[in-house]
Amino acid sequence: MTNSTQHVNKPLQAANRPLPLAGVRVLDVSQVMAGPYCCMLLADLGADVIKIEPPGTGDQTRGAMGFKMKGSDSMGFLNMNRNKRSVALNLKSKAGKQVFFELVKTADILVENYRPGVMKKLGIDYAVLKDINPGLVYASISGFGQTGPWAERPGFDLMAQAMSGVMSVTGYPDGPPVKAGVPVADIGCALFAVYAILAAHIGKKNTGEGQFIDASLFDAALAFSIWDTSQYWGTGVEPYKLGTANHMSAPYQAMKAADGYFVMGATNQKLWALLCEKINRPELMNDARFMTNPLRLANREELVIELEKTFVTKTGAEWVDLLLAEGIPAGPINTYPEAFESEHGKHRQMRMEIDHPIEGKVPNIGFAVKLSGTPQQVRMHPPLLGEHTNSVLAEIGITGDALKAFEADGAFLP
């Protein structure tokens, strides 16, 4: 087996065959997170992603995050836009739209995340573009979808978490509202969009026609609620906050040890019996409050009190080692630095570095899934604003006097 330390900061090696999406052209007409992240995933698999950005400012995320790098692009932008080429194009100008239409003729996929109605107002919505390119797969990402009473609301991850119900089950029962620590609506929507885009692209091979995809942060966040809604529809009990605990099994949560907290789960009767034996608490097996999983769920607070009487006698690391040795799921609660620097995080190549013309070595989160035959590749650094405008336009025949004419007409100016 290869030593895990040999993998640190090294991109996965390319296979001898093309990446799965090689030859597929994607127009990334999106900003901030869900759209750019969706397009980066396609780019990692070989798609030619052309990021269409407003001249002068570019993607809003370039200047976000509240701290500065060496250049003007934020670390957030650098972690969501690798493997793309940037074209600075003023879509509000007639000349800019003309250039855009020429790009659309060459595209397989388009992803945009403007508020519903904006693309129509610009004259570049699906109804217009499908006449130019009937095979175009056009994905619109928004906060609440293209239809419905909330459709025109501005939509961000926080609002989607709140309005989908996610925040109603996040945090502790007596605490204030808490959002999930990571942008589950944004990232979830990006993943659902990728799934739909690839399905539509595959389907186009049979029909020759593209289609419109309506993806929303609200729908994505709500789609994650399987356990909570299953409980609600099955019992009529409205889902509620449980901290780190779970509606389906107990014990299954963070537990207090001598030096802090760790997580563990005895999620079936066999594991519960084994837990009682291995922590030397056999009397808990015969306690009327804890004899079955439904009873343990009903008496979760008392259960935690009893277990923590024992767990506080050793450190979290000691309990994790002891429980894992017996086949009982357990783990430490890591910080992000601890997760990335763990032996496992390094082996899984979850931190890699990309060469950037201004920043030098830029850390990026590694590929979340591993393909054996055609592993994802870092082919290009996150682009500078407008870095590839001339080269991309040259590919579609806009050079020389034609390029100068578009320049004069304001196609590439703010």
KOLSEVO-625682 format. One record per residue (C-alpha): residue in one letter; x, y, z. Coordinates in Angstrom, 3 decimals. Example, Ala and Ser with C-alpha at 12.3 -4.5 7.8 and 13.67 -1.06 7.14 Angstrom:
// KOLSEVO-625682
@resn->A | u->12.300 | v->-4.500 | w->7.800 .
@resn->S | u->13.670 | v->-1.060 | w->7.140 .
END
This chain:
// KOLSEVO-625682
@resn->M | u->0.000 | v->0.000 | w->0.000 .
@resn->T | u->1.257 | v->3.485 | w->-0.883 .
@resn->N | u->2.399 | v->5.550 | w->2.083 .
@resn->S | u->-0.209 | v->8.241 | w->2.733 .
@resn->T | u->2.403 | v->10.957 | w->3.210 .
@resn->Q | u->3.360 | v->10.652 | w->-0.451 .
@resn->H | u->-0.080 | v->11.940 | w->-1.399 .
@resn->V | u->-0.026 | v->15.218 | w->0.504 .
@resn->N | u->-0.591 | v->18.280 | w->-1.711 .
@resn->K | u->-0.260 | v->16.249 | w->-4.910 .
@resn->P | u->-3.159 | v->16.161 | w->-7.386 .
@resn->L | u->-4.378 | v->12.714 | w->-8.335 .
@resn->Q | u->-2.493 | v->11.372 | w->-11.322 .
@resn->A | u->-4.232 | v->11.484 | w->-14.703 .
@resn->A | u->-5.373 | v->8.264 | w->-16.281 .
@resn->N | u->-4.491 | v->7.406 | w->-19.870 .
@resn->R | u->-7.997 | v->8.149 | w->-21.110 .
@resn->P | u->-9.826 | v->11.465 | w->-21.418 .
@resn->L | u->-11.736 | v->12.895 | w->-18.489 .
@resn->P | u->-15.468 | v->12.032 | w->-18.633 .
@resn->L | u->-16.591 | v->15.548 | w->-19.610 .
@resn->A | u->-13.768 | v->16.362 | w->-22.005 .
@resn->G | u->-15.202 | v->18.201 | w->-24.994 .
@resn->V | u->-18.267 | v->19.461 | w->-23.084 .
@resn->R | u->-18.482 | v->23.259 | w->-22.990 .
@resn->V | u->-20.142 | v->24.970 | w->-20.014 .
@resn->L | u->-20.958 | v->28.676 | w->-19.750 .
@resn->D | u->-20.790 | v->29.657 | w->-16.085 .
@resn->V | u->-22.962 | v->32.767 | w->-15.794 .
@resn->S | u->-23.087 | v->32.627 | w->-12.007 .
@resn->Q | u->-21.615 | v->34.220 | w->-8.924 .
@resn->V | u->-20.894 | v->33.567 | w->-5.244 .
@resn->M | u->-21.355 | v->29.880 | w->-4.309 .
@resn->A | u->-24.004 | v->27.456 | w->-5.629 .
@resn->G | u->-23.505 | v->28.172 | w->-9.337 .
@resn->P | u->-19.710 | v->28.480 | w->-9.294 .
@resn->Y | u->-19.360 | v->25.355 | w->-7.138 .
@resn->C | u->-21.620 | v->23.398 | w->-9.506 .
@resn->C | u->-19.536 | v->24.501 | w->-12.484 .
@resn->M | u->-16.247 | v->23.726 | w->-10.737 .
@resn->L | u->-17.381 | v->20.130 | w->-10.199 .
@resn->L | u->-18.083 | v->19.863 | w->-13.925 .
@resn->A | u->-14.705 | v->21.452 | w->-14.693 .
@resn->D | u->-12.878 | v->19.006 | w->-12.407 .
@resn->L | u->-14.304 | v->16.214 | w->-14.569 .
@resn->G | u->-12.906 | v->17.747 | w->-17.734 .
@resn->A | u->-15.582 | v->20.179 | w->-18.941 .
@resn->D | u->-14.405 | v->23.370 | w->-20.643 .
@resn->V | u->-15.976 | v->25.871 | w->-18.252 .
@resn->I | u->-16.018 | v->29.478 | w->-19.442 .
@resn->K | u->-16.845 | v->31.837 | w->-16.622 .
@resn->I | u->-18.726 | v->34.880 | w->-17.929 .
@resn->E | u->-18.062 | v->37.781 | w->-15.548 .
@resn->P | u->-19.069 | v->41.443 | w->-15.359 .
@resn->P | u->-16.120 | v->43.611 | w->-16.473 .
@resn->G | u->-14.421 | v->45.578 | w->-13.732 .
@resn->T | u->-15.821 | v->43.697 | w->-10.734 .
@resn->G | u->-16.187 | v->40.090 | w->-11.804 .
@resn->D | u->-17.772 | v->37.477 | w->-9.559 .
@resn->Q | u->-18.777 | v->39.142 | w->-6.271 .
@resn->T | u->-16.802 | v->36.491 | w->-4.395 .
@resn->R | u->-13.515 | v->37.791 | w->-5.813 .
@resn->G | u->-13.641 | v->40.624 | w->-3.284 .
@resn->A | u->-15.450 | v->38.865 | w->-0.439 .
@resn->M | u->-14.462 | v->37.319 | w->2.925 .
@resn->G | u->-13.132 | v->40.363 | w->4.782 .
@resn->F | u->-9.421 | v->39.686 | w->4.431 .
@resn->K | u->-6.989 | v->40.247 | w->1.597 .
@resn->M | u->-4.662 | v->37.921 | w->-0.241 .
@resn->K | u->-1.664 | v->39.096 | w->-2.267 .
@resn->G | u->-3.959 | v->39.916 | w->-5.170 .
@resn->S | u->-7.573 | v->41.006 | w->-5.394 .
@resn->D | u->-9.167 | v->37.551 | w->-5.381 .
@resn->S | u->-10.423 | v->36.056 | w->-2.123 .
@resn->M | u->-9.562 | v->32.586 | w->-0.874 .
@resn->G | u->-13.250 | v->31.708 | w->-1.268 .
@resn->F | u->-13.117 | v->32.530 | w->-4.971 .
@resn->L | u->-9.900 | v->30.541 | w->-5.337 .
@resn->N | u->-11.582 | v->27.487 | w->-3.794 .
@resn->M | u->-14.624 | v->27.508 | w->-6.106 .
@resn->N | u->-13.247 | v->28.414 | w->-9.514 .
@resn->R | u->-10.303 | v->26.229 | w->-10.434 .
@resn->N | u->-10.222 | v->24.668 | w->-13.907 .
@resn->K | u->-12.189 | v->27.553 | w->-15.455 .
@resn->R | u->-11.430 | v->30.231 | w->-18.030 .
@resn->S | u->-12.660 | v->33.780 | w->-17.444 .
@resn->V | u->-14.256 | v->36.024 | w->-20.060 .
@resn->A | u->-15.172 | v->39.560 | w->-19.002 .
@resn->L | u->-18.364 | v->40.453 | w->-20.853 .
@resn->N | u->-20.959 | v->43.181 | w->-20.363 .
@resn->L | u->-24.252 | v->41.348 | w->-20.831 .
@resn->K | u->-26.185 | v->44.604 | w->-20.478 .
@resn->S | u->-24.704 | v->45.955 | w->-23.705 .
@resn->K | u->-25.925 | v->45.042 | w->-27.180 .
@resn->A | u->-22.389 | v->44.195 | w->-28.265 .
@resn->G | u->-21.822 | v->42.056 | w->-25.182 .
@resn->K | u->-25.003 | v->40.091 | w->-25.897 .
@resn->Q | u->-23.918 | v->39.520 | w->-29.497 .
@resn->V | u->-20.642 | v->38.005 | w->-28.299 .
@resn->F | u->-22.550 | v->35.963 | w->-25.732 .
@resn->F | u->-24.876 | v->34.550 | w->-28.396 .
@resn->E | u->-21.849 | v->33.386 | w->-30.383 .
@resn->L | u->-20.559 | v->31.589 | w->-27.294 .
@resn->V | u->-23.973 | v->30.022 | w->-26.681 .
@resn->K | u->-23.867 | v->28.473 | w->-30.160 .
@resn->T | u->-20.791 | v->26.491 | w->-29.065 .
@resn->A | u->-22.032 | v->25.517 | w->-25.591 .
@resn->D | u->-23.535 | v->22.287 | w->-24.268 .
@resn->I | u->-24.520 | v->23.590 | w->-20.841 .
@resn->L | u->-25.247 | v->26.967 | w->-19.260 .
@resn->V | u->-25.525 | v->27.628 | w->-15.538 .
@resn->E | u->-26.859 | v->30.917 | w->-14.137 .
@resn->N | u->-27.922 | v->31.991 | w->-10.652 .
@resn->Y | u->-29.469 | v->35.404 | w->-11.058 .
@resn->R | u->-32.777 | v->36.201 | w->-9.395 .
@resn->P | u->-35.712 | v->34.903 | w->-11.488 .
@resn->G | u->-36.595 | v->37.373 | w->-14.215 .
@resn->V | u->-33.153 | v->38.956 | w->-14.553 .
@resn->M | u->-32.017 | v->36.786 | w->-17.472 .
@resn->K | u->-35.314 | v->37.460 | w->-19.266 .
@resn->K | u->-34.880 | v->41.182 | w->-18.704 .
@resn->L | u->-31.391 | v->40.934 | w->-20.223 .
@resn->G | u->-32.813 | v->39.050 | w->-23.193 .
@resn->I | u->-30.731 | v->35.933 | w->-22.605 .
@resn->D | u->-33.164 | v->33.564 | w->-20.883 .
@resn->Y | u->-33.829 | v->29.968 | w->-21.957 .
@resn->A | u->-36.691 | v->30.927 | w->-24.274 .
@resn->V | u->-34.265 | v->33.026 | w->-26.307 .
@resn->L | u->-31.207 | v->30.801 | w->-26.122 .
@resn->K | u->-32.918 | v->27.533 | w->-27.058 .
@resn->D | u->-33.736 | v->29.049 | w->-30.453 .
@resn->I | u->-30.038 | v->29.773 | w->-30.916 .
@resn->N | u->-28.968 | v->26.357 | w->-29.607 .
@resn->P | u->-31.770 | v->23.761 | w->-29.254 .
@resn->G | u->-29.371 | v->21.306 | w->-27.602 .
@resn->L | u->-28.492 | v->23.663 | w->-24.762 .
@resn->V | u->-28.968 | v->22.349 | w->-21.224 .
@resn->Y | u->-29.835 | v->25.500 | w->-19.280 .
@resn->A | u->-29.714 | v->25.339 | w->-15.471 .
@resn->S | u->-31.123 | v->28.177 | w->-13.379 .
@resn->I | u->-30.126 | v->28.214 | w->-9.713 .
@resn->S | u->-32.040 | v->30.509 | w->-7.376 .
@resn->G | u->-33.072 | v->30.851 | w->-3.768 .
@resn->F | u->-36.657 | v->29.644 | w->-4.144 .
@resn->G | u->-37.082 | v->28.454 | w->-7.722 .
@resn->Q | u->-38.475 | v->30.054 | w->-10.847 .
@resn->T | u->-42.125 | v->29.696 | w->-9.809 .
@resn->G | u->-44.195 | v->30.141 | w->-6.668 .
@resn->P | u->-45.026 | v->33.036 | w->-4.328 .
@resn->W | u->-41.455 | v->33.273 | w->-3.014 .
@resn->A | u->-39.752 | v->33.024 | w->-6.411 .
@resn->E | u->-38.723 | v->36.669 | w->-6.706 .
@resn->R | u->-37.296 | v->36.934 | w->-3.214 .
@resn->P | u->-33.523 | v->37.280 | w->-2.910 .
@resn->G | u->-32.295 | v->33.899 | w->-1.821 .
@resn->F | u->-29.189 | v->33.064 | w->0.165 .
@resn->D | u->-28.175 | v->30.022 | w->2.175 .
@resn->L | u->-29.275 | v->31.532 | w->5.497 .
@resn->M | u->-32.787 | v->32.287 | w->4.225 .
@resn->A | u->-33.100 | v->28.858 | w->2.626 .
@resn->Q | u->-32.039 | v->27.126 | w->5.856 .
@resn->A | u->-34.526 | v->29.186 | w->7.851 .
@resn->M | u->-37.500 | v->28.898 | w->5.509 .
@resn->S | u->-37.015 | v->25.215 | w->4.632 .
@resn->G | u->-37.177 | v->24.109 | w->8.263 .
@resn->V | u->-33.505 | v->23.207 | w->8.609 .
@resn->M | u->-32.915 | v->25.826 | w->11.310 .
@resn->S | u->-35.935 | v->24.587 | w->13.272 .
@resn->V | u->-34.055 | v->21.360 | w->14.022 .
@resn->T | u->-30.542 | v->22.814 | w->14.371 .
@resn->G | u->-29.089 | v->23.642 | w->17.788 .
@resn->Y | u->-30.252 | v->22.814 | w->21.308 .
@resn->P | u->-33.893 | v->22.867 | w->22.491 .
@resn->D | u->-33.612 | v->25.949 | w->24.696 .
@resn->G | u->-31.159 | v->27.862 | w->22.520 .
@resn->P | u->-31.664 | v->30.645 | w->19.966 .
@resn->P | u->-31.973 | v->29.895 | w->16.220 .
@resn->V | u->-28.825 | v->28.297 | w->14.812 .
@resn->K | u->-27.938 | v->27.597 | w->11.191 .
@resn->A | u->-25.912 | v->24.606 | w->10.101 .
@resn->G | u->-22.231 | v->25.495 | w->10.329 .
@resn->V | u->-21.683 | v->24.869 | w->6.620 .
@resn->P | u->-23.837 | v->26.219 | w->3.754 .
@resn->V | u->-25.940 | v->23.093 | w->3.274 .
@resn->A | u->-28.506 | v->24.812 | w->1.023 .
@resn->D | u->-25.878 | v->26.296 | w->-1.293 .
@resn->I | u->-23.744 | v->23.176 | w->-1.599 .
@resn->G | u->-26.766 | v->20.869 | w->-1.660 .
@resn->C | u->-28.303 | v->22.858 | w->-4.490 .
@resn->A | u->-25.022 | v->22.753 | w->-6.412 .
@resn->L | u->-24.908 | v->18.966 | w->-6.091 .
@resn->F | u->-28.537 | v->18.511 | w->-7.136 .
@resn->A | u->-27.895 | v->20.820 | w->-10.097 .
@resn->V | u->-24.904 | v->18.730 | w->-11.206 .
@resn->Y | u->-27.043 | v->15.596 | w->-10.987 .
@resn->A | u->-29.776 | v->17.188 | w->-13.134 .
@resn->I | u->-27.318 | v->18.683 | w->-15.633 .
@resn->L | u->-25.576 | v->15.374 | w->-16.226 .
@resn->A | u->-28.919 | v->13.566 | w->-16.559 .
@resn->A | u->-30.124 | v->16.138 | w->-19.105 .
@resn->H | u->-26.830 | v->15.980 | w->-20.985 .
@resn->I | u->-27.018 | v->12.186 | w->-21.215 .
@resn->G | u->-30.665 | v->12.357 | w->-22.229 .
@resn->K | u->-29.825 | v->14.822 | w->-24.996 .
@resn->K | u->-27.860 | v->12.094 | w->-26.730 .
@resn->N | u->-31.168 | v->10.320 | w->-27.409 .
@resn->T | u->-33.311 | v->13.328 | w->-28.302 .
@resn->G | u->-30.845 | v->15.918 | w->-29.569 .
@resn->E | u->-32.650 | v->18.484 | w->-27.460 .
@resn->G | u->-31.589 | v->20.237 | w->-24.298 .
@resn->Q | u->-33.908 | v->21.313 | w->-21.522 .
@resn->F | u->-34.442 | v->23.830 | w->-18.751 .
@resn->I | u->-33.453 | v->22.945 | w->-15.170 .
@resn->D | u->-34.965 | v->24.803 | w->-12.209 .
@resn->A | u->-32.824 | v->24.264 | w->-9.084 .
@resn->S | u->-33.342 | v->26.103 | w->-5.804 .
@resn->L | u->-31.660 | v->26.372 | w->-2.435 .
@resn->F | u->-35.039 | v->26.014 | w->-0.692 .
@resn->D | u->-35.870 | v->22.739 | w->-2.457 .
@resn->A | u->-32.374 | v->21.367 | w->-1.847 .
@resn->A | u->-32.440 | v->22.136 | w->1.873 .
@resn->L | u->-35.914 | v->20.646 | w->2.238 .
@resn->A | u->-34.807 | v->17.518 | w->0.365 .
@resn->F | u->-32.244 | v->16.861 | w->3.127 .
@resn->S | u->-34.988 | v->16.500 | w->5.750 .
@resn->I | u->-35.687 | v->12.800 | w->5.203 .
@resn->W | u->-35.432 | v->11.627 | w->8.823 .
@resn->D | u->-37.230 | v->14.637 | w->10.260 .
@resn->T | u->-40.137 | v->14.616 | w->7.814 .
@resn->S | u->-40.422 | v->10.837 | w->8.049 .
@resn->Q | u->-40.894 | v->11.181 | w->11.791 .
@resn->Y | u->-43.404 | v->13.994 | w->11.323 .
@resn->W | u->-45.466 | v->12.206 | w->8.666 .
@resn->G | u->-45.320 | v->8.966 | w->10.632 .
@resn->T | u->-46.204 | v->10.326 | w->14.071 .
@resn->G | u->-47.661 | v->13.800 | w->13.603 .
@resn->V | u->-45.018 | v->15.167 | w->15.992 .
@resn->E | u->-43.349 | v->18.299 | w->14.660 .
@resn->P | u->-39.553 | v->17.864 | w->14.374 .
@resn->Y | u->-37.583 | v->19.682 | w->17.046 .
@resn->K | u->-34.021 | v->20.526 | w->18.059 .
@resn->L | u->-31.887 | v->17.787 | w->19.561 .
@resn->G | u->-28.383 | v->19.261 | w->19.615 .
@resn->T | u->-26.092 | v->16.449 | w->18.477 .
@resn->A | u->-28.667 | v->13.719 | w->19.147 .
@resn->N | u->-30.841 | v->11.882 | w->16.642 .
@resn->H | u->-34.572 | v->11.244 | w->16.274 .
@resn->M | u->-34.082 | v->7.612 | w->15.227 .
@resn->S | u->-31.574 | v->6.097 | w->17.656 .
@resn->A | u->-30.180 | v->6.519 | w->21.173 .
@resn->P | u->-27.478 | v->6.784 | w->22.318 .
@resn->Y | u->-26.206 | v->8.533 | w->19.197 .
@resn->Q | u->-24.651 | v->11.914 | w->20.003 .
@resn->A | u->-21.810 | v->13.827 | w->21.639 .
@resn->M | u->-20.901 | v->12.645 | w->25.122 .
@resn->K | u->-18.907 | v->14.429 | w->27.808 .
@resn->A | u->-15.586 | v->12.870 | w->28.737 .
@resn->A | u->-12.952 | v->13.933 | w->31.266 .
@resn->D | u->-11.390 | v->16.450 | w->28.853 .
@resn->G | u->-14.276 | v->17.505 | w->26.626 .
@resn->Y | u->-16.638 | v->15.813 | w->24.207 .
@resn->F | u->-16.519 | v->12.938 | w->21.739 .
@resn->V | u->-19.201 | v->11.303 | w->19.622 .
@resn->M | u->-20.489 | v->7.753 | w->19.776 .
@resn->G | u->-23.450 | v->5.696 | w->18.671 .
@resn->A | u->-24.990 | v->2.434 | w->19.818 .
@resn->T | u->-27.657 | v->2.421 | w->17.144 .
@resn->N | u->-29.112 | v->-1.064 | w->17.566 .
@resn->Q | u->-29.797 | v->-3.522 | w->20.355 .
@resn->K | u->-26.632 | v->-5.536 | w->19.741 .
@resn->L | u->-24.433 | v->-2.456 | w->20.016 .
@resn->W | u->-26.330 | v->-1.252 | w->23.080 .
@resn->A | u->-25.708 | v->-4.552 | w->24.872 .
@resn->L | u->-22.041 | v->-4.456 | w->23.858 .
@resn->L | u->-21.703 | v->-0.863 | w->25.093 .
@resn->C | u->-23.169 | v->-1.686 | w->28.504 .
@resn->E | u->-20.775 | v->-4.611 | w->28.807 .
@resn->K | u->-17.633 | v->-2.791 | w->27.709 .
@resn->I | u->-18.130 | v->0.281 | w->29.902 .
@resn->N | u->-18.875 | v->-2.044 | w->32.828 .
@resn->R | u->-22.463 | v->-0.850 | w->33.268 .
@resn->P | u->-24.435 | v->-4.116 | w->32.866 .
@resn->E | u->-27.263 | v->-2.775 | w->35.049 .
@resn->L | u->-28.254 | v->-0.379 | w->32.275 .
@resn->M | u->-29.300 | v->-3.335 | w->30.127 .
@resn->N | u->-32.021 | v->-4.201 | w->32.600 .
@resn->D | u->-33.055 | v->-0.636 | w->33.391 .
@resn->A | u->-36.728 | v->-0.319 | w->32.453 .
@resn->R | u->-36.071 | v->3.105 | w->30.942 .
@resn->F | u->-33.505 | v->1.829 | w->28.452 .
@resn->M | u->-34.433 | v->-1.721 | w->27.466 .
@resn->T | u->-35.422 | v->-0.901 | w->23.859 .
@resn->N | u->-34.530 | v->1.823 | w->21.386 .
@resn->P | u->-37.978 | v->3.483 | w->21.639 .
@resn->L | u->-37.570 | v->3.591 | w->25.428 .
@resn->R | u->-34.073 | v->5.021 | w->25.129 .
@resn->L | u->-35.385 | v->7.707 | w->22.770 .
@resn->A | u->-38.195 | v->8.566 | w->25.187 .
@resn->N | u->-35.732 | v->8.779 | w->28.075 .
@resn->R | u->-32.747 | v->10.245 | w->26.229 .
@resn->E | u->-31.869 | v->12.874 | w->28.859 .
@resn->E | u->-31.747 | v->10.296 | w->31.659 .
@resn->L | u->-29.762 | v->7.972 | w->29.383 .
@resn->V | u->-27.104 | v->10.624 | w->28.732 .
@resn->I | u->-26.827 | v->11.409 | w->32.440 .
@resn->E | u->-26.208 | v->7.737 | w->33.224 .
@resn->L | u->-23.673 | v->7.210 | w->30.449 .
@resn->E | u->-21.735 | v->10.384 | w->31.213 .
@resn->K | u->-21.278 | v->9.232 | w->34.818 .
@resn->T | u->-18.944 | v->6.675 | w->33.285 .
@resn->F | u->-17.623 | v->8.630 | w->30.310 .
@resn->V | u->-16.234 | v->11.440 | w->32.517 .
@resn->T | u->-13.820 | v->8.945 | w->34.080 .
@resn->K | u->-11.612 | v->8.807 | w->30.954 .
@resn->T | u->-10.526 | v->11.174 | w->28.195 .
@resn->G | u->-12.375 | v->11.342 | w->24.905 .
@resn->A | u->-9.444 | v->9.755 | w->23.070 .
@resn->E | u->-9.405 | v->6.841 | w->25.505 .
@resn->W | u->-13.125 | v->6.220 | w->25.006 .
@resn->V | u->-12.852 | v->6.476 | w->21.237 .
@resn->D | u->-10.071 | v->3.896 | w->21.189 .
@resn->L | u->-11.883 | v->1.607 | w->23.595 .
@resn->L | u->-15.221 | v->1.740 | w->21.775 .
@resn->L | u->-13.728 | v->1.362 | w->18.305 .
@resn->A | u->-11.761 | v->-1.657 | w->19.490 .
@resn->E | u->-15.111 | v->-3.286 | w->20.294 .
@resn->G | u->-16.770 | v->-2.287 | w->17.027 .
@resn->I | u->-18.863 | v->0.509 | w->18.531 .
@resn->P | u->-18.921 | v->3.651 | w->16.323 .
@resn->A | u->-17.094 | v->6.579 | w->17.942 .
@resn->G | u->-14.893 | v->9.505 | w->16.989 .
@resn->P | u->-13.269 | v->12.731 | w->18.167 .
@resn->I | u->-14.786 | v->16.159 | w->17.418 .
@resn->N | u->-12.099 | v->17.668 | w->15.216 .
@resn->T | u->-11.501 | v->21.244 | w->14.205 .
@resn->Y | u->-10.985 | v->21.832 | w->10.481 .
@resn->P | u->-7.184 | v->22.041 | w->10.891 .
@resn->E | u->-7.263 | v->18.747 | w->12.788 .
@resn->A | u->-9.393 | v->17.114 | w->10.084 .
@resn->F | u->-7.176 | v->18.281 | w->7.210 .
@resn->E | u->-3.961 | v->17.419 | w->9.052 .
@resn->S | u->-5.161 | v->14.049 | w->10.315 .
@resn->E | u->-3.445 | v->10.981 | w->8.908 .
@resn->H | u->-6.703 | v->10.051 | w->7.208 .
@resn->G | u->-7.315 | v->13.531 | w->5.776 .
@resn->K | u->-3.833 | v->13.496 | w->4.293 .
@resn->H | u->-4.257 | v->10.015 | w->2.873 .
@resn->R | u->-7.551 | v->11.040 | w->1.263 .
@resn->Q | u->-5.788 | v->14.078 | w->-0.281 .
@resn->M | u->-8.384 | v->16.479 | w->1.082 .
@resn->R | u->-5.953 | v->19.389 | w->0.962 .
@resn->M | u->-4.085 | v->20.136 | w->-2.226 .
@resn->E | u->-2.166 | v->23.094 | w->-3.572 .
@resn->I | u->-2.583 | v->24.869 | w->-6.896 .
@resn->D | u->-0.013 | v->27.111 | w->-8.568 .
@resn->H | u->-1.408 | v->30.622 | w->-9.063 .
@resn->P | u->0.277 | v->33.437 | w->-11.027 .
@resn->I | u->-0.211 | v->35.989 | w->-8.215 .
@resn->E | u->-0.745 | v->34.026 | w->-5.004 .
@resn->G | u->1.888 | v->31.352 | w->-5.566 .
@resn->K | u->0.792 | v->28.093 | w->-3.934 .
@resn->V | u->-2.934 | v->28.247 | w->-3.161 .
@resn->P | u->-4.521 | v->25.618 | w->-0.890 .
@resn->N | u->-7.702 | v->24.024 | w->-2.228 .
@resn->I | u->-10.085 | v->21.461 | w->-0.806 .
@resn->G | u->-9.418 | v->18.116 | w->-2.473 .
@resn->F | u->-11.790 | v->16.103 | w->-4.630 .
@resn->A | u->-14.661 | v->14.752 | w->-2.550 .
@resn->V | u->-15.073 | v->11.566 | w->-4.589 .
@resn->K | u->-12.396 | v->9.454 | w->-6.201 .
@resn->L | u->-12.661 | v->7.977 | w->-9.698 .
@resn->S | u->-10.317 | v->5.078 | w->-10.406 .
@resn->G | u->-10.208 | v->5.243 | w->-14.197 .
@resn->T | u->-10.546 | v->8.958 | w->-14.893 .
@resn->P | u->-9.644 | v->10.819 | w->-11.700 .
@resn->Q | u->-10.368 | v->14.541 | w->-11.583 .
@resn->Q | u->-7.469 | v->16.817 | w->-12.437 .
@resn->V | u->-6.347 | v->20.330 | w->-11.656 .
@resn->R | u->-5.722 | v->21.585 | w->-15.172 .
@resn->M | u->-5.921 | v->25.363 | w->-14.616 .
@resn->H | u->-5.582 | v->27.791 | w->-11.744 .
@resn->P | u->-8.630 | v->29.861 | w->-10.696 .
@resn->P | u->-8.678 | v->32.493 | w->-13.451 .
@resn->L | u->-7.863 | v->36.152 | w->-13.154 .
@resn->L | u->-10.758 | v->38.379 | w->-14.181 .
@resn->G | u->-11.001 | v->38.354 | w->-17.977 .
@resn->E | u->-7.779 | v->36.370 | w->-18.280 .
@resn->H | u->-9.040 | v->34.322 | w->-21.226 .
@resn->T | u->-11.312 | v->36.810 | w->-23.006 .
@resn->N | u->-9.224 | v->37.153 | w->-26.146 .
@resn->S | u->-8.213 | v->33.490 | w->-26.409 .
@resn->V | u->-11.776 | v->32.202 | w->-25.951 .
@resn->L | u->-13.161 | v->34.676 | w->-28.483 .
@resn->A | u->-10.424 | v->33.712 | w->-30.942 .
@resn->E | u->-11.707 | v->30.116 | w->-30.739 .
@resn->I | u->-15.085 | v->31.279 | w->-32.076 .
@resn->G | u->-13.596 | v->33.494 | w->-34.743 .
@resn->I | u->-13.779 | v->36.888 | w->-33.041 .
@resn->T | u->-10.347 | v->38.413 | w->-33.673 .
@resn->G | u->-8.751 | v->41.405 | w->-35.339 .
@resn->D | u->-11.145 | v->44.063 | w->-36.594 .
@resn->A | u->-14.194 | v->42.167 | w->-35.336 .
@resn->L | u->-12.760 | v->42.104 | w->-31.828 .
@resn->K | u->-11.880 | v->45.808 | w->-32.029 .
@resn->A | u->-15.418 | v->46.612 | w->-33.147 .
@resn->F | u->-16.911 | v->44.778 | w->-30.178 .
@resn->E | u->-14.442 | v->46.555 | w->-27.904 .
@resn->A | u->-15.446 | v->49.919 | w->-29.317 .
@resn->D | u->-19.115 | v->49.107 | w->-28.777 .
@resn->G | u->-18.515 | v->48.381 | w->-25.069 .
@resn->A | u->-18.801 | v->44.590 | w->-25.044 .
@resn->F | u->-15.954 | v->44.248 | w->-22.556 .
@resn->L | u->-16.332 | v->47.427 | w->-20.480 .
@resn->P | u->-18.261 | v->47.886 | w->-17.217 .
END
